[in-house]
Amino acid sequence: MLFETLKIKDIKTDLGKWVKMVRKKQNLSQDQLAEILNMSRITIQNLEGGKNITIDTLLKVFRHFDALEKFNDFVQEEIKNNSYKSLY
């Protein structure tokens, strides 16, 4: 793993797999999830297929599957741990 590089494509693929997995755990079709989130089935299909999506789409999906707070906690922790005091 030392010489392997994490690729954006791989992350998008993994996110798509995760969305599909949690959607199916809730016994939702792509159509049903799309309707709940007020988006098209094609958007859900693209997300699950690892294609380009908007951050808004991803955040709505995170919120629906109760992952938004965990994601936000990660972001806040990164901000906190990497903050630099102003030089001014």
C-alpha positions as CSV (number, residue, x, y, z in Angstrom):
1,M,0.0,0.0,0.0
2,L,3.0,2.3,0.4
3,F,3.1,3.1,-3.3
4,E,-0.6,3.0,-4.0
5,T,-2.4,6.3,-4.4
6,L,-6.0,6.8,-3.4
7,K,-7.9,7.8,-6.5
8,I,-11.0,10.0,-6.5
9,K,-12.6,7.5,-8.8
10,D,-12.2,4.8,-6.1
11,I,-13.8,7.0,-3.5
12,K,-16.7,7.8,-5.7
13,T,-17.2,4.1,-6.4
14,D,-17.0,3.3,-2.7
15,L,-19.5,6.1,-1.9
16,G,-21.8,4.6,-4.5
17,K,-21.5,1.1,-3.0
18,W,-22.3,2.5,0.5
19,V,-25.4,4.4,-0.7
20,K,-26.7,1.3,-2.5
21,M,-26.0,-0.8,0.6
22,V,-27.8,1.5,3.1
23,R,-30.6,2.2,0.6
24,K,-31.3,-1.6,0.3
25,K,-31.0,-2.0,4.1
26,Q,-34.0,0.4,4.3
27,N,-35.8,-1.6,1.6
28,L,-35.9,1.5,-0.7
29,S,-35.8,1.5,-4.4
30,Q,-33.8,4.2,-6.3
31,D,-37.2,5.7,-7.2
32,Q,-38.3,5.8,-3.6
33,L,-35.1,7.4,-2.3
34,A,-35.1,9.9,-5.1
35,E,-38.7,10.9,-4.2
36,I,-37.8,11.2,-0.5
37,L,-34.8,13.4,-1.4
38,N,-36.7,15.4,-4.0
39,M,-34.3,14.4,-6.8
40,S,-34.4,12.2,-9.9
41,R,-33.8,8.5,-10.0
42,I,-31.0,9.2,-12.5
43,T,-29.2,11.2,-9.8
44,I,-29.4,8.3,-7.4
45,Q,-28.3,5.9,-10.2
46,N,-25.3,8.1,-11.0
47,L,-24.3,8.4,-7.3
48,E,-24.5,4.6,-6.9
49,G,-22.6,4.1,-10.1
50,G,-19.7,6.3,-8.9
51,K,-20.4,9.1,-11.4
52,N,-20.0,12.8,-10.8
53,I,-22.5,14.2,-8.4
54,T,-22.9,17.5,-6.5
55,I,-21.9,18.1,-2.9
56,D,-25.5,19.0,-2.3
57,T,-26.6,15.6,-3.4
58,L,-24.1,13.8,-1.3
59,L,-25.0,15.9,1.8
60,K,-28.7,15.2,1.3
61,V,-28.0,11.5,1.1
62,F,-25.7,11.7,4.2
63,R,-28.5,13.5,6.1
64,H,-31.1,10.9,5.1
65,F,-29.0,8.0,6.2
66,D,-27.9,9.7,9.5
67,A,-24.3,10.1,8.4
68,L,-24.3,13.9,8.0
69,E,-23.4,14.6,11.7
70,K,-20.5,12.1,11.6
71,F,-19.2,13.7,8.4
72,N,-19.5,17.2,9.9
73,D,-17.8,16.0,13.1
74,F,-14.9,14.8,11.0
75,V,-14.7,18.2,9.2
76,Q,-14.9,20.2,12.4
77,E,-12.2,18.0,14.0
78,E,-9.9,18.6,11.0
79,I,-10.5,22.3,11.2
80,K,-9.8,22.3,14.9
81,N,-6.6,20.2,14.6
82,N,-5.2,22.1,11.7
83,S,-6.0,25.7,12.7
84,Y,-3.2,28.2,12.8
85,K,-3.2,31.3,14.8
86,S,-3.2,34.5,12.9
87,L,0.2,36.2,12.5
88,Y,-1.6,39.6,12.7
